Amino acid sequence: MIQQILSGITHPTLLLDKQKAFNNIQMMIRKANKYNLAFRPHFKTHQSAKIGNWFRDLGVDEITVSSLNLAKYFVGHGWKKVIVAFPVNARAVEEINELAKRCSLTVFISNKDSLNKLKESLTSQIQFFIEIDTGYNRTGISPENTSFIDELLQIAESSNQLKFRGFYAHNGHTYHASSKAEIEEIHTKTVRIFWKLRKQYSDKYPKLDIQIGDTPSCSLLDHFEGIDAIGPGNFVFYDLTQANIGSCNIDQVAVAMACPVVEKYEDKNQVIIHGGGVHFSKDFIEEEDGTKVFGRVVKMQDNDWSEPIENAYITSLSQEHGIVQIPKELMSEIKVGDLIFVLPVHSCLTANLYQHYFCLDGECIERFSS
């Protein structure tokens, strides 16, 4: 069956192992239940109504997304509670008003300008998280700057349409960790930050809600004291980055790229695939010796793919081309016109480049297209 499915592939194609993805979803739900955490998964990775239904069928009723457009897509597919985990765009208040009529909407606030714009222009009630920067240094407010947090809360309290929900943090720096111990250190610091904030604000806001969302912490760790909810996203597929830092086993990676071989160079032990930066993104893993790996080659088996083949990897990407290093002893097995199968470094960015997933059982699953 799988060979019949693969025979029709003529261009770079994103493959999905549905069973692996479903197992990953079940695993994270079990973890949330074990630690009494609300589970509000981030849908930025799969961006698919069909895959979203797998979550809903398992009892998930609130989701996290990365944009207003993605929020509208999922609300259009029946989701009633949505968190937009991105700083409020003050130019999009009318979109926020329209969306808030259709669902229970939560947004992110980390500056007074956006909050004042919402206060002036909202026609429907929304909730908001104050985003806290716990060390990722991307967006959010320093947890030490409680005087500024107080100013934001004072502005919100003068509006009937703005309801403070709690604090949110994305520990994106765990994705750059080199060990479980380093992830543990980042997570523990975050837990302490939120304990302190809860102590300061829970008397006035007894229903204070605290959410985190990074896949490494949610996958690996087992202490969430003071955390109310988790919202990881990458875990649904995982990828080489997550396997490399230990967030998952390599056999949990649920997506792979199928790319046609267009050139073969025996003298260099290399093949050229139709599969470049526009198909994989240009994220890479850097080995200890400085080697950059843009994806690892696997073999397609009966209804699955193998673990990565040792010393078989994408060594560089241009727009449409990928240069793949192949062990000398395997070069004779590869012909121009064959397919090379590659596990991506970053599944979120790779998936974002496609409009559908081609499943190993032949099903084609559509995803959001902006």
Backbone hydrogen bonds in HBPLUS format (Angstrom, degrees):
<---DONOR---> <-ACCEPTOR-->    atom                        ^
c    i                          cat <-CA-CA->   ^        H-A-AA   ^      H-
h    n   atom  resd res      DA  || num        DHA   H-A  angle D-A-AA Bond
n    s   type  num  typ     dist DA aas  dist angle  dist       angle   num
A0005-ILE N   A0001-MET O   3.05 MM   4  6.39 151.6  2.14 149.5 157.5     1
A0006-LEU N   A0002-ILE O   2.90 MM   4  6.15 163.9  1.92 153.6 157.6     2
A0007-SER N   A0003-GLN O   2.99 MM   4  6.02 138.8  2.17 138.9 148.7     3
A0008-GLY N   A0005-ILE O   3.34 MM   3  5.98 158.4  2.39 112.7 118.0     4
A0009-ILE N   A0006-LEU O   3.06 MM   3  5.45 168.2  2.08 116.4 120.1     5
A0013-THR N   A0258-ALA O   2.98 MM 245  5.19 156.9  2.04 144.3 151.8     6
A0258-ALA N   A0013-THR O   2.86 MM 245  5.19 162.4  1.89 153.7 159.7     7
A0358-PHE N   A0014-LEU O   2.96 MM 344  6.09 176.4  1.96 166.6 166.8     8
A0015-LEU N   A0256-ALA O   2.70 MM 241  5.17 167.5  1.72 174.8 173.3     9
A0256-ALA N   A0015-LEU O   3.08 MM 241  5.17 152.3  2.16 132.5 139.1    10
A0016-LEU N   A0358-PHE O   3.12 MM 342  5.99 148.8  2.22 126.1 129.5    11
A0017-ASP N   A0254-ALA O   2.85 MM 237  5.10 169.5  1.86 153.7 156.2    12
A0021-ALA N   A0017-ASP O   3.15 MM   4  6.49 165.6  2.18 156.9 160.9    13
A0022-PHE N   A0018-LYS O   2.84 MM   4  6.05 163.8  1.87 155.3 160.0    14
A0023-ASN N   A0019-GLN O   2.87 MM   4  6.02 154.5  1.93 144.9 152.3    15
A0024-ASN N   A0020-LYS O   2.92 MM   4  6.19 151.9  2.00 147.5 155.1    16
A0025-ILE N   A0021-ALA O   3.00 MM   4  6.32 153.9  2.07 149.2 156.0    17
A0026-GLN N   A0022-PHE O   2.97 MM   4  6.25 168.2  1.99 153.2 155.8    18
A0027-MET N   A0023-ASN O   2.91 MM   4  6.07 155.9  1.97 146.9 153.8    19
A0028-MET N   A0024-ASN O   3.10 MM   4  6.35 158.8  2.14 148.2 152.3    20
A0029-ILE N   A0025-ILE O   3.01 MM   4  6.27 157.5  2.07 154.5 161.1    21
A0030-ARG N   A0026-GLN O   2.94 MM   4  6.15 160.3  1.98 150.7 155.9    22
A0031-LYS N   A0027-MET O   3.08 MM   4  6.34 150.9  2.17 141.7 149.8    23
A0032-ALA N   A0028-MET O   2.98 MM   4  6.25 162.9  2.01 149.8 153.5    24
A0033-ASN N   A0029-ILE O   2.95 MM   4  6.18 163.8  1.98 153.3 157.7    25
A0034-LYS N   A0030-ARG O   2.88 MM   4  6.03 153.8  1.95 146.1 153.7    26
A0035-TYR N   A0031-LYS O   3.18 MM   4  6.44 150.5  2.27 150.8 156.7    27
A0037-LEU N   A0032-ALA O   2.80 MM   5  4.77 176.9  1.80 147.9 148.2    28
A0036-ASN N   A0033-ASN O   3.20 MM   3  4.94 165.3  2.22 101.6 104.7    29
A0038-ALA N   A0228-ASP O   2.88 MM 190  6.22 167.5  1.90 153.6 150.5    30
A0230-ILE N   A0038-ALA O   2.97 MM 192  6.42 154.5  2.04 167.8 169.8    31
A0040-ARG N   A0230-ILE O   2.91 MM 190  6.11 171.8  1.91 165.3 166.5    32
A0064-THR N   A0041-PRO O   2.87 MM  23  5.77 164.4  1.89 145.7 142.5    33
A0042-HIS N   A0232-PRO O   2.84 MM 190  5.39 170.0  1.85 126.1 128.7    34
A0043-PHE N   A0064-THR O   2.76 MM  21  6.10 162.1  1.79 169.3 166.2    35
A0047-GLN N   A0043-PHE O   3.03 MM   4  5.47 145.6  2.15 141.3 152.0    36
A0368-PHE N   A0047-GLN O   2.65 MM 321  5.47 169.8  1.66 174.0 177.8    37
A0052-GLY N   A0048-SER O   2.83 MM   4  5.99 151.7  1.91 144.2 153.6    38
A0053-ASN N   A0049-ALA O   2.99 MM   4  6.27 137.7  2.17 140.1 150.1    39
A0053-ASN N   A0050-LYS O   3.08 MM   3  5.17 127.3  2.37  95.3 108.7    40
A0054-TRP N   A0051-ILE O   2.96 MM   3  5.21 133.1  2.18 102.5 115.4    41
A0055-PHE N   A0052-GLY O   3.12 MM   3  5.32 123.4  2.46 100.3 113.3    42
A0056-ARG N   A0052-GLY O   3.06 MM   4  6.42 161.8  2.09 148.9 154.1    43
A0057-ASP N   A0053-ASN O   2.82 MM   4  5.92 159.2  1.86 150.2 154.9    44
A0058-LEU N   A0055-PHE O   2.94 MM   3  5.22 142.4  2.08 104.0 115.7    45
A0060-VAL N   A0055-PHE O   3.22 MM   5  5.54 164.7  2.25 138.0 133.4    46
A0059-GLY N   A0056-ARG O   2.97 MM   3  5.16 161.5  2.01 113.7 114.7    47
A0063-ILE N   A0081-LYS O   3.14 MM  18  6.58 160.4  2.18 151.1 152.2    48
A0083-ILE N   A0063-ILE O   2.85 MM  20  6.21 152.6  1.92 152.0 161.0    49
A0065-VAL N   A0083-ILE O   2.78 MM  18  6.15 157.1  1.83 170.6 177.7    50
A0085-ALA N   A0065-VAL O   2.77 MM  20  5.90 155.7  1.83 165.8 165.3    51
A0071-ALA N   A0067-SER O   3.00 MM   4  6.25 149.6  2.09 140.1 149.2    52
A0072-LYS N   A0068-LEU O   2.87 MM   4  6.17 158.5  1.92 152.2 156.9    53
A0073-TYR N   A0069-ASN O   3.03 MM   4  6.29 151.9  2.11 142.5 150.2    54
A0074-PHE N   A0070-LEU O   3.08 MM   4  6.37 164.1  2.10 152.6 154.8    55
A0075-VAL N   A0071-ALA O   2.86 MM   4  6.03 160.2  1.90 155.1 161.5    56
A0076-GLY N   A0072-LYS O   2.92 MM   4  5.97 150.2  2.01 140.2 148.3    57
A0077-HIS N   A0074-PHE O   2.93 MM   3  4.89 144.3  2.06  96.2 107.6    58
A0079-TRP N   A0074-PHE O   3.15 MM   5  5.77 168.4  2.17 142.4 139.4    59
A0078-GLY N   A0075-VAL O   3.02 MM   3  5.18 147.9  2.12 116.2 113.4    60
A0104-SER N   A0080-LYS O   2.72 MM  24  6.01 171.5  1.73 164.5 161.7    61
A0082-VAL N   A0104-SER O   3.03 MM  22  6.36 160.6  2.07 160.5 165.9    62
A0106-THR N   A0082-VAL O   2.96 MM  24  6.31 149.7  2.06 156.8 160.7    63
A0084-VAL N   A0106-THR O   2.85 MM  22  6.23 166.9  1.87 166.1 166.1    64
A0086-PHE N   A0084-VAL O   2.97 MM   2  5.71 136.6  2.16 102.6  90.1    65
A0088-VAL N   A0108-PHE O   3.34 MM  20  5.91 147.6  2.45 146.2 146.3    66
A0092-ALA N   A0089-ASN O   2.87 MM   3  5.48 166.1  1.89 124.8 128.9    67
A0095-GLU N   A0092-ALA O   3.10 MM   3  5.30 120.2  2.47 101.0 115.4    68
A0096-ILE N   A0092-ALA O   3.04 MM   4  6.40 152.7  2.12 149.3 157.7    69
A0097-ASN N   A0093-VAL O   2.82 MM   4  6.16 155.4  1.88 151.9 158.5    70
A0098-GLU N   A0094-GLU O   3.01 MM   4  6.27 159.2  2.06 146.9 151.6    71
A0099-LEU N   A0095-GLU O   2.92 MM   4  6.10 160.4  1.96 149.2 154.9    72
A0100-ALA N   A0096-ILE O   2.85 MM   4  5.96 155.4  1.91 149.9 156.7    73
A0101-LYS N   A0098-GLU O   3.28 MM   3  5.41 144.9  2.41  98.0 107.7    74
A0102-ARG N   A0099-LEU O   2.92 MM   3  5.32 148.7  2.02 109.5 119.3    75
A0103-CYS N   A0099-LEU O   3.20 MM   4  6.48 126.8  2.50 148.3 162.8    76
A0127-GLN N   A0105-LEU O   2.99 MM  22  6.28 175.1  1.99 160.6 161.8    77
A0107-VAL N   A0127-GLN O   2.99 MM  20  6.47 152.6  2.07 139.7 143.4    78
A0129-PHE N   A0107-VAL O   2.85 MM  22  6.24 159.2  1.89 167.8 172.6    79
A0109-ILE N   A0129-PHE O   2.88 MM  20  6.18 148.5  1.98 163.1 171.9    80
A0131-GLU N   A0109-ILE O   3.11 MM  22  6.13 155.4  2.17 144.4 151.8    81
A0115-LEU N   A0111-ASN O   3.43 MM   4  6.59 161.3  2.47 140.8 146.1    82
A0116-ASN N   A0112-LYS O   2.79 MM   4  5.92 163.5  1.82 155.8 159.8    83
A0117-LYS N   A0113-ASP O   3.00 MM   4  6.19 153.4  2.08 144.6 152.1    84
A0118-LEU N   A0114-SER O   2.97 MM   4  6.26 157.3  2.03 149.7 155.3    85
A0119-LYS N   A0115-LEU O   2.89 MM   4  6.13 160.0  1.93 149.1 155.3    86
A0120-GLU N   A0116-ASN O   2.97 MM   4  6.18 150.5  2.06 146.6 153.4    87
A0121-SER N   A0117-LYS O   3.08 MM   4  6.13 143.7  2.22 143.1 152.6    88
A0121-SER N   A0118-LEU O   3.16 MM   3  5.18 123.6  2.49  95.4 109.7    89
A0122-LEU N   A0118-LEU O   2.88 MM   4  5.36 151.1  1.96 156.2 153.0    90
A0126-ILE N   A0161-GLN O   2.85 MM  35  6.11 162.3  1.88 172.9 166.8    91
A0163-LYS N   A0126-ILE O   3.03 MM  37  6.28 148.2  2.14 150.7 158.6    92
A0128-PHE N   A0163-LYS O   2.97 MM  35  6.29 140.9  2.13 152.3 152.1    93
A0165-ARG N   A0128-PHE O   2.86 MM  37  5.50 168.8  1.87 155.5 151.6    94
A0130-ILE N   A0166-GLY O   2.91 MM  36  6.33 162.4  1.94 159.3 160.9    95
A0168-TYR N   A0130-ILE O   3.17 MM  38  6.27 154.1  2.24 140.7 141.7    96
A0141-ILE N   A0131-GLU O   2.90 MM  10  6.27 159.5  1.94 137.7 139.4    97
A0132-ILE N   A0168-TYR O   2.85 MM  36  6.01 168.6  1.86 169.4 171.3    98
A0133-ASP N   A0141-ILE O   2.90 MM   8  5.25 164.7  1.92 122.5 127.6    99
A0145-ASN N   A0142-SER O   2.99 MM   3  5.40 155.6  2.05 113.0 120.5   100
A0148-PHE N   A0145-ASN O   3.19 MM   3  5.60 130.5  2.45 105.3 116.3   101
A0149-ILE N   A0145-ASN O   3.24 MM   4  6.64 154.9  2.31 144.0 151.4   102
A0150-ASP N   A0146-THR O   2.86 MM   4  6.04 153.4  1.93 143.8 150.6   103
A0151-GLU N   A0147-SER O   3.11 MM   4  6.40 145.1  2.24 135.3 144.1   104
A0152-LEU N   A0148-PHE O   3.05 MM   4  6.40 158.2  2.10 151.2 155.9   105
A0153-LEU N   A0149-ILE O   2.99 MM   4  6.28 161.8  2.03 152.3 157.2   106
A0154-GLN N   A0150-ASP O   2.93 MM   4  6.11 150.7  2.01 145.3 153.4   107
A0155-ILE N   A0151-GLU O   3.06 MM   4  6.36 155.7  2.12 149.2 154.8   108
A0156-ALA N   A0152-LEU O   3.03 MM   4  6.33 164.5  2.05 152.6 156.5   109
A0157-GLU N   A0153-LEU O   2.92 MM   4  6.07 150.0  2.01 146.3 154.2   110
A0158-SER N   A0155-ILE O   3.17 MM   3  5.58 150.0  2.27 106.9 115.4   111
A0159-SER N   A0156-ALA O   3.02 MM   3  5.43 160.0  2.06 118.4 120.4   112
A0209-ASP N   A0165-ARG O   2.99 MM  44  5.85 148.5  2.10 138.6 146.8   113
A0167-PHE N   A0209-ASP O   2.90 MM  42  6.41 129.7  2.16 143.9 159.3   114
A0211-GLN N   A0167-PHE O   2.99 MM  44  6.52 157.0  2.04 154.8 161.5   115
A0169-ALA N   A0211-GLN O   3.07 MM  42  6.62 148.6  2.17 153.9 163.7   116
A0172-GLY N   A0170-HIS O   2.86 MM   2  5.51 136.9  2.05 103.3  90.6   117
A0174-THR N   A0171-ASN O   3.04 MM   3  5.92 169.9  2.05 124.4 127.8   118
A0175-TYR N   A0172-GLY O   3.13 MM   3  5.77 155.0  2.20 114.4 120.6   119
A0176-HIS N   A0173-HIS O   3.19 MM   3  5.45 155.8  2.25 104.1 111.4   120
A0177-ALA N   A0174-THR O   3.08 MM   3  5.02 163.8  2.10 105.7 109.1   121
A0183-ILE N   A0179-SER O   3.20 MM   4  6.55 155.9  2.26 145.1 151.4   122
A0184-GLU N   A0180-LYS O   2.80 MM   4  6.03 158.5  1.84 152.5 159.1   123
A0185-GLU N   A0181-ALA O   2.96 MM   4  6.19 148.6  2.06 140.7 148.8   124
A0186-ILE N   A0182-GLU O   3.10 MM   4  6.39 159.6  2.14 147.9 152.0   125
A0187-HIS N   A0183-ILE O   2.91 MM   4  6.12 167.7  1.93 155.5 159.2   126
A0188-THR N   A0184-GLU O   2.85 MM   4  5.92 162.1  1.88 148.8 154.2   127
A0189-LYS N   A0185-GLU O   3.11 MM   4  6.25 156.8  2.17 143.1 149.0   128
A0190-THR N   A0186-ILE O   3.10 MM   4  6.39 152.9  2.17 145.0 152.4   129
A0191-VAL N   A0187-HIS O   2.87 MM   4  6.21 161.7  1.91 157.0 161.7   130
A0192-ARG N   A0188-THR O   3.04 MM   4  6.27 157.4  2.09 147.7 153.2   131
A0193-ILE N   A0189-LYS O   2.97 MM   4  6.25 153.2  2.05 145.3 153.0   132
A0194-PHE N   A0190-THR O   2.96 MM   4  6.27 161.8  2.00 156.3 160.2   133
A0195-TRP N   A0191-VAL O   2.95 MM   4  6.16 145.2  2.07 144.2 154.1   134
A0196-LYS N   A0192-ARG O   3.11 MM   4  6.32 158.1  2.16 147.0 151.7   135
A0197-LEU N   A0193-ILE O   3.05 MM   4  6.39 157.3  2.10 147.2 153.6   136
A0198-ARG N   A0194-PHE O   2.83 MM   4  5.89 159.3  1.87 144.6 150.8   137
A0199-LYS N   A0195-TRP O   2.98 MM   4  6.16 158.3  2.03 144.7 150.5   138
A0200-GLN N   A0196-LYS O   3.12 MM   4  6.36 147.9  2.22 141.4 149.8   139
A0201-TYR N   A0197-LEU O   2.96 MM   4  6.12 149.6  2.05 151.6 159.3   140
A0202-SER N   A0198-ARG O   2.83 MM   4  5.26 146.4  1.95 151.3 152.3   141
A0205-TYR N   A0201-TYR O   2.89 MM   4  5.96 150.7  1.97 150.0 159.7   142
A0208-LEU N   A0205-TYR O   3.02 MM   3  5.40 140.8  2.18 127.4 125.3   143
A0228-ASP N   A0210-ILE O   2.86 MM  18  5.18 149.5  1.95 140.2 150.1   144
A0229-ALA N   A0210-ILE O   3.09 MM  19  6.37 142.9  2.23 153.5 154.0   145
A0212-ILE N   A0229-ALA O   3.15 MM  17  6.59 154.1  2.22 148.8 151.0   146
A0231-GLY N   A0212-ILE O   2.81 MM  19  6.20 136.4  2.00 142.6 155.2   147
A0218-CYS N   A0214-ASP O   3.18 MM   4  6.32 170.0  2.19 156.3 159.1   148
A0219-SER N   A0215-THR O   2.83 MM   4  5.78 143.3  1.96 152.0 160.9   149
A0220-LEU N   A0216-PRO O   2.98 MM   4  5.97 163.5  2.01 153.1 156.6   150
A0221-LEU N   A0217-SER O   3.08 MM   4  5.49 163.9  2.10 143.5 148.3   151
A0227-ILE N   A0224-PHE O   2.91 MM   3  5.33 163.4  1.94 135.8 137.2   152
A0236-VAL N   A0233-GLY O   3.33 MM   3  6.34 168.7  2.35 129.1 130.0   153
A0237-PHE N   A0234-ASN O   3.07 MM   3  6.01 150.8  2.16 131.5 135.5   154
A0238-TYR N   A0234-ASN O   2.72 MM   4  5.42 169.2  1.74 157.5 155.2   155
A0254-ALA N   A0237-PHE O   2.84 MM  17  4.71 160.7  1.88 137.8 144.4   156
A0243-ALA N   A0239-ASP O   3.02 MM   4  6.31 161.0  2.06 152.6 158.5   157
A0240-LEU N   A0344-PRO O   3.01 MM 104  6.13 171.0  2.02 156.1 156.9   158
A0244-ASN N   A0240-LEU O   2.77 MM   4  5.83 149.4  1.86 146.0 154.8   159
A0241-THR N   A0345-VAL O   3.21 MM 104  5.48 155.9  2.28 138.7 138.7   160
A0245-ILE N   A0241-THR O   3.11 MM   4  6.41 146.4  2.23 147.8 155.0   161
A0246-GLY N   A0242-GLN O   3.05 MM   4  6.10 114.9  2.49 134.7 150.4   162
A0247-SER N   A0242-GLN O   2.81 MM   5  5.02 139.8  1.97 156.3 153.0   163
A0246-GLY N   A0243-ALA O   3.25 MM   3  5.00 146.4  2.37  92.1 101.8   164
A0252-GLN N   A0249-ASN O   2.94 MM   3  5.49 163.3  1.97 120.1 123.6   165
A0253-VAL N   A0250-ILE O   3.25 MM   3  5.69 165.3  2.28 111.7 116.2   166
A0257-MET N   A0342-VAL O   2.72 MM  85  5.01 169.2  1.73 150.0 151.5   167
A0342-VAL N   A0257-MET O   2.82 MM  85  5.01 154.2  1.89 141.2 150.0   168
A0259-CYS N   A0340-ILE O   2.85 MM  81  5.22 166.4  1.86 152.9 157.6   169
A0340-ILE N   A0259-CYS O   2.76 MM  81  5.22 166.0  1.78 149.8 153.2   170
A0274-HIS N   A0260-PRO O   2.85 MM  14  5.50 156.9  1.91 157.9 165.8   171
A0261-VAL N   A0338-ASP O   2.81 MM  77  5.47 157.2  1.86 159.4 159.8   172
A0337-GLY N   A0261-VAL O   2.91 MM  76  5.22 155.1  1.97 133.9 141.9   173
A0262-VAL N   A0272-ILE O   2.82 MM  10  5.71 166.4  1.84 157.9 162.7   174
A0263-GLU N   A0272-ILE O   3.37 MM   9  4.91 151.8  2.45 134.5 133.0   175
A0272-ILE N   A0263-GLU O   2.93 MM   9  4.91 163.8  1.96 126.3 130.5   176
A0265-TYR N   A0270-GLN O   2.80 MM   5  5.28 170.7  1.81 169.7 166.9   177
A0268-LYS N   A0265-TYR O   3.19 MM   3  5.63 144.2  2.32 108.3 117.6   178
A0269-ASN N   A0265-TYR O   3.05 MM   4  6.03 114.7  2.50 142.1 159.4   179
A0270-GLN N   A0265-TYR O   3.20 MM   5  5.28 170.2  2.21 144.1 145.8   180
A0269-ASN N   A0266-GLU O   3.26 MM   3  5.01 151.5  2.35  96.0 104.3   181
A0326-ILE N   A0269-ASN O   2.87 MM  57  5.43 174.6  1.88 155.1 154.1   182
A0271-VAL N   A0324-VAL O   3.02 MM  53  5.30 153.1  2.09 143.6 152.2   183
A0324-VAL N   A0271-VAL O   2.87 MM  53  5.30 174.3  1.87 168.8 169.1   184
A0273-ILE N   A0322-GLY O   2.91 MM  49  5.14 164.0  1.93 149.2 154.5   185
A0322-GLY N   A0273-ILE O   3.12 MM  49  5.14 138.9  2.30 143.8 146.8   186
A0275-GLY N   A0320-GLU O   2.92 MM  45  5.43 137.4  2.11 149.0 155.0   187
A0279-HIS N   A0276-GLY O   2.93 MM   3  5.34 158.1  1.98 112.5 119.5   188
A0280-PHE N   A0276-GLY O   2.92 MM   4  6.14 149.9  2.01 156.3 166.2   189
A0277-GLY N   A0318-SER O   2.64 MM  41  5.67 168.4  1.66 157.0 161.4   190
A0281-SER N   A0277-GLY O   2.88 MM   4  4.51 146.4  1.99 122.9 130.9   191
A0278-VAL N   A0319-GLN O   3.26 MM  41  5.70 174.8  2.27 145.6 145.5   192
A0285-ILE N   A0293-VAL O   2.87 MM   8  5.10 159.4  1.91 143.5 148.7   193
A0293-VAL N   A0285-ILE O   2.78 MM   8  5.10 164.0  1.81 152.2 157.8   194
A0287-GLU N   A0291-THR O   2.74 MM   4  5.10 165.5  1.76 156.4 158.4   195
A0290-GLY N   A0287-GLU O   2.93 MM   3  5.22 161.6  1.96 115.0 118.6   196
A0294-PHE N   A0314-ILE O   3.02 MM  20  5.12 175.6  2.02 146.3 147.7   197
A0314-ILE N   A0295-GLY O   2.85 MM  19  5.20 161.1  1.88 145.0 150.7   198
A0296-ARG N   A0343-LEU O   3.25 MM  47  5.33 149.1  2.36 140.0 145.5   199
A0343-LEU N   A0296-ARG O   2.82 MM  47  5.33 160.7  1.85 156.5 156.5   200
A0297-VAL N   A0312-ALA O   3.05 MM  15  5.43 171.5  2.05 132.5 134.9   201
A0309-ILE N   A0297-VAL O   2.83 MM  12  5.87 165.3  1.85 162.7 166.5   202
A0298-VAL N   A0341-PHE O   2.85 MM  43  5.48 159.8  1.89 142.4 147.0   203
A0306-SER N   A0299-LYS O   2.77 MM   7  5.23 154.7  1.83 151.8 160.6   204
A0301-GLN N   A0304-ASP O   2.65 MM   3  5.27 166.0  1.67 157.7 159.9   205
A0312-ALA N   A0309-ILE O   3.19 MM   3  5.54 143.7  2.32 140.5 132.3   206
A0313-TYR N   A0325-GLN O   3.14 MM  12  5.47 139.0  2.32 136.9 148.7   207
A0325-GLN N   A0313-TYR O   2.81 MM  12  5.47 154.7  1.87 172.8 164.0   208
A0315-THR N   A0323-ILE O   2.75 MM   8  5.72 154.5  1.81 158.2 167.2   209
A0323-ILE N   A0316-SER O   3.01 MM   7  5.42 168.6  2.03 153.9 157.5   210
A0318-SER N   A0321-HIS O   3.01 MM   3  5.24 168.7  2.02 145.8 148.8   211
A0330-LEU N   A0327-PRO O   2.89 MM   3  5.54 157.4  1.94 121.2 128.6   212
A0331-MET N   A0328-LYS O   3.26 MM   3  5.39 152.9  2.33 104.7 112.3   213
A0333-GLU N   A0330-LEU O   2.96 MM   3  5.45 149.6  2.06 113.9 123.2   214
A0334-ILE N   A0331-MET O   3.18 MM   3  5.55 161.0  2.21 111.7 117.5   215
A0338-ASP N   A0335-LYS O   2.99 MM   3  5.57 161.4  2.02 138.0 139.3   216
A0350-THR N   A0346-HIS O   3.11 MM   4  6.28 163.7  2.14 154.6 159.8   217
A0351-ALA N   A0347-SER O   2.85 MM   4  5.78 168.9  1.86 146.8 150.6   218
A0352-ASN N   A0348-CYS O   3.10 MM   4  6.19 146.2  2.22 137.9 147.2   219
A0353-LEU N   A0350-THR O   3.05 MM   3  5.53 158.6  2.10 112.7 119.5   220
A0354-TYR N   A0351-ALA O   3.07 MM   3  5.59 166.4  2.09 122.2 123.6   221
A0367-ARG N   A0355-GLN O   2.97 MM  12  5.38 151.2  2.06 141.6 135.3   222
A0357-TYR N   A0365-ILE O   2.72 MM   8  5.05 152.3  1.80 143.3 152.7   223
A0365-ILE N   A0357-TYR O   2.88 MM   8  5.05 161.2  1.92 150.6 154.4   224
A0359-CYS N   A0363-GLU O   2.81 MM   4  5.17 166.8  1.82 176.2 171.7   225
A0362-GLY N   A0359-CYS O   2.96 MM   3  5.31 161.3  1.99 115.1 118.5   226
